[in-house]
Amino acid sequence: MKKEIYLDNSATTAVYPEVVELMSKIMLEDYGNPSSKHNKGVEAEHYITQAKETLASILKCDKKEILFTSGGTESDNMAFIGTALANKRRGNHIITTMIEHPAILETTVFLEKNGFEITYLPVDSTGCVKLDSLREALRPETILVSIMYANNEVSVVEPVAEAAAIVKEYNPEIIFHTDAVQAFGKYRIIPKRENIDLMSVSSHKLHGPKGVGFLYIKDKTKINPIIFGGGQQKGMRSGTENVPGIAGMALAAKMCYENFDEKIEKLYELKEYFVGKVLEIPGTTFNGKRGHEGTPHVISISFENVRSEVLLHSLEDKGIYVSSGSACSSNKPALSGTLKAIGVKNNLLDSTIRFSLCTQNTKEELDATIEALNELVPMLRRYTRH
């Protein structure tokens, strides 16, 4: 059986074995409901408290500022809808960017239908948000600004701290949110230092389980709950907490930040090595920012005259797994809004592959992928109608 090469880590990651072991113990032994008053409930509640302390330690925040959710999508929805509902008397204007994840862009569509006005900031050819456009977009009725920390399709990290400083200088009451789903575990993020009021995180992007995430909510931020029921998490997010998931996510996050600098440097080295080799193939274009200016793990390459879906499945036949865009929207036939926003030529929109790395990837895996690309790309071009 041929060895699988998994280069789709921005879609999801393999769960650390230690995380699986901990979750298994909780599901089989410490399975109590954290709201129960007996000892089984107290044990379960302890895991939640411990997880909050772990995450608060990483973010240098208070543990009461961590709200557990079902993942990045719910965190983004709560950040937008919860903030909109809580602040609608103050204003109805929200600012975000043209390259956000569908979890945000679909939520803005919902809010527009409910009387809110949305401004979508443009980005430059690398995907970096234009700060002058942010300055121009701010107005007295602005209640929320949301700029993602790192993009999920192209290699770009946004100037979040600079953007938040501009927002707070204009009006300290405007709430600043960042979708850090692709950034947490890849960057040391200290929300208070960067003027971040709300931050979305998803567990399964950092070797934790699927179906769990959190929303960092800076103390005293005006936000309403959007899920109602038994009043768990101080009424901010009702529903029995996913104890195994929460504990697993916290352990995965802790493990991600161990020997952190060494791991991230390794990722950058792998990325630059791979990009350099792939760009030797004629008719290839890199999207985003190279080197340390870009994200350490996301690689977007356009292959002229090759349909991305055909190349994706040709690589899959060789046991190599990549993506033709955001996995969260790849079941839809629409072309990437992010690639359009950064000005990728029309003939390349459907010819772009996303390779995304994790620290478990090796140079040998990348060499095998490069070898496969060198074989497949010229062959597929011969069969492409011009």
N, C-alpha and C positions, 0 to 999 in steps of 0.2 A: 504493500500500500504506500502510495507516494505521500510525502510529508506535506501537510497543509501549511501555507504561508498566509497569515492573516494580517492584512494591511488596511483594515477598515475600523480602526480604533476610535474614530470620531463618531461612528455609529453606535458602537458598544464595545466593551472590553471583556476579556476573560476574567472571571472572579478569582481573586487570590484564594489559594487552597485554605489558608488560615481563616479567611472570612467564611468560607463554606463550613469549616469545622465549628466555628463559633455559632453560626446560625443553626447548624444541625443540633448542637447542644441545647440551644434555646427552644427549638421546636419540639425536641424529644423529651427534655427534662424540665426546663424553666419556662413552661408554656403558659403561665398564668396571664390573666387579663390585668394590665397595670392599674386599672381602676378598682380592682377587687381589694377588699380590706384585709384579707387573710395573707398568710406568708407567701403563697404563690404569687399573689398580686404585688406584694412588696418587692419580691425578687425581680419581677418583670420591670417594675418602676425603677429599680436600681440601674438596670441596663440603659434606660432612657436618660436618667440623670448623668450616668457615666459618659454616654454618647455626647450629650450637650457639653459636658466639661471638656471632652477631647476636641470637639469642633471649636468651642469658644477659645481654647488655648491656641489653636492654629490661627484663628482670626483675630486674636488679641481683643476679644469682646466679652461681654457678660453672657453667661449661659441663658439668661432669660430672653436674649435677643435672637435665639435660634428657634425657628418654628418648623417642625417636621411636616413634610408633604408627601405626595405620591411620586414626585419627580419634578423635572425642570418645567414641564408644561403647566402643571398646577401652580408652581411657584410663580411663573410668569403671569398666569391668569390672575392670581391673587394680587400680585403687585399692581397690575393695571386696573382690574375691576374694583378691588378693595380700596385702592387709593382714589379712584374716580368717584366712588360712592361717598367716601368719607370727606372729600374736599370739594364737592360739586357746588356748594354755596359760594366758595371762594373763586371758582372759575371753571371753565369747561375745555381748556386747551391743553393738549398733550403733544410732546415732541419726541420723536424716535428717529430711526434711520431707515434707509431703503434696503439695508442688508440684514435686517434682523431675522431671527428664526421664525417659522410659521406660528409657533406658540405665542408670539407677540403680534405678528402682522395680522393673524386671523382675529385676535382679541381686539385690535384697533378697529377692524371692520365692524365688529359687534358694537363697540362703543360709539362709532360714528353713527350707526343706526339708532343709537339711544341719546343723540343730542350732543355728543362731544366732538370737538374739532381736532383733527390730527395733522401735524406737520411732519413730513418725512424728509429728513436731511439727506442731501446728496453725499457721495463719497468720491475720492479721487481714483485714479486708475489702479492703485494698489489695494483699494478698499478702505482707505483711511478716511474717517469722517472729517468734513470741512468745518473747522471751529468757527470761522467767520459766519458761516451759514447758521450755526447755533446761536451766535450773538444776535444776528438779525431776526431769528425766529422767536426769541424770548419776548413775552409781552405780559402786561399786568394780570391777565386771566390764565396764565400758564400755571398748571398745578403739578405736572409730572414731566420729567425728562428721562428717557431710557436709552442708553447706548451700550451695546453688548461689549464685553471685555475682550473677547477673542472670537473671530468668525469661525463658523463650522464648515465653511466650504473652501475659503482661500486663506493663505497664510498672512494674516494681518492681526495685530493687536491694536486696539483703539486707545487713544489718549484719554482714558477715563478720568484720571486725576485732574488733568487740565480742563476737561469739559465740565466736570463737577464744580471746579473752582469758579469757572465763568458763570455757571448757574447760580451758585450760592452768593456770588458778588452782586448779581442782578437782584436776587430776592432769596434770602436764606430759607423762606418758607416753602419754596418749590422742592418737591421730593425728587431725589435722584436715584434711579434704579439702574442696575447693570445685570444683564444675563451673563453669568460667569460659568455656564455649563461646560464650555470648552476650555476655561481658564483655571478653574479651581483644581489644584493638583499639578498644574504646570507653572503657576506663578505664586509668589508669596503675596497674598492679598490681605491688607490691613484696612478694612472698610473705613474706620474712623479717620485714618491718615489720608485717605483718598476722597473724603467727603461723600461716601456712599451711604445712602439711607436704607436701600433695599437691595438684596443680591440673591439671585436664583442659582441653585446648585443641584446637580443630578448625580446620584450615586453610581449609575452604571457606566459613566464615562471615566471612572477612576478605579476600576477593578472591584467595585462593590456590586450588590445585587440590583436588579431592575425593580421598578415600582416604588422607589423611595428617593427622597431628596429633601432639601430644606430651603427655607427663605430666611435670610438674615434680615431682621427688622430692627433698625436702630431704635433704641429706647425713646419713647415719646413721639415716634413717627405716627402720623394720623392715617390709619388704615382700618378698614372694616373687614370682618370675616365674610367669606362667600360660601362656606359650608356650615350647616347648622345641625344640631342634634344634641348629644349628651353633654356638651360643654367641655370636652377634653381640651388640653393645652390652653387652659384659662379662657375657654370660649372662643378662641381665635381660629380653631380648626377642629371641629367635632369629628368624632369617629374613633373607634378603638385603634390605638397606635400600633403600627407594624413593628413590633419589638425586634424580631430577628433582622428585619431589613434595616432598622435604625442602628442597631448594634453593629451589623455588618458594614454599613456605610461608614460609621465612625472609625472602625478598625482599618478599613481600606484607606481612608483619608490619612490616618496616622502613619500607615505604611508608606503611602505616597510621599509624605514629607520627611521620611527618614533618609539620610544621605541625599538630600534633595538636590543640592547644587551639582553633585557628581552625576546624578541621573539625568538632569536636564541638559547638562553639557554633552552627555553621551547621545541624547536625542538630537541635539543640534548637529553633532558630528555626522550621525547617520543620515540626517535629512540632507545636509549639504553634499555629502558623498553621493547620495542617490540622485539628487537634482542635477548635479554636474554630469553624471553618467547619462541620464535620460535626455538631457538637452543636447547631447552629442548626436542623437537621432535627428535627421533633418526634419524640418516642419513641425517642431515642438515649441511651445511657449509656456513659460512659468507664470502663474497668476498669483499676485500678492507680493509680499516682501521677502527677500532672501535674508539669510543669516539671522543674527540675533534681533534684527528689527521685526522679523516675523515670528509667528508661533513656532514652537519647537517640533510640532508633531504633524501639522497639516500641510500637505503638498498637493497643489492643483496644477495639472499639466493639460494643455490642449494639444491634441494630435491632429494635425491638419489632414482632411480627407479620410478620417476614420470615425465611424459612428461610435460614440462612447459605449452604448449598450452592447454592440457587437464585440468591442475590445474587452469589455467587462466579462462577458461570457466566455470569450476565448481564453482569457487569463484563468477564469474559474475552471475550465477544462484541464488546466495545468495545476490545479490546486491552489491558485493564488486568488485571494479575495480582496477586492477593492470596491469603490463606489463611483457612481456616475453623478453624485450630488449629495444633498442632505438626505439621509436615510428616512428622516421623518416625513419627507414629502416625495420620496422617489417613486411611490406608487401612482403619482399623478403625472400625466403626460406633459405638463407645462415645463417650459425651459426655465433654468435657474434665474430668479430675479437678481441674485447677487452678481452673477456673471454679467448680466445685462447692465447692472448699476455701475460696474467698474469698466464698462466699455469694451468687453470682449466682442470681437467681430462676430457678426451673425453666423458666418460659416463655421465658427469654432464653438458656438454655444452647445451644439449637440455632439461635440468631439472632445469633451473635457472629462478627465478622470481625476477623482480625489483618492490619493494614497494617504493614509493616516497611521502614524507610528505609535508604538508604546515602548517602554524600556525593556520589554521582553523580546522585541525584535532584534535580529542579528544582522551583521554585515553579509553573512552567507545567504540569508534570505533575500536581502536586497540584490545581491549579485545574481541570484537565480531569477529574480523578477526582471532585472535589466536584460539578462540573456533572453528571457521570454519575450520582452518588448522588442528587442532587436530582431527577433524572428517573426513576431506577429504583425508589427506595424507595417513593414514593407509588403507583406503578403496580403493584408487586409486592404491596403491602398490599391493593389492591383485589381481587387474585386469591387471597388467603390465606383459608382457612376459619377462622372464629372459633369 
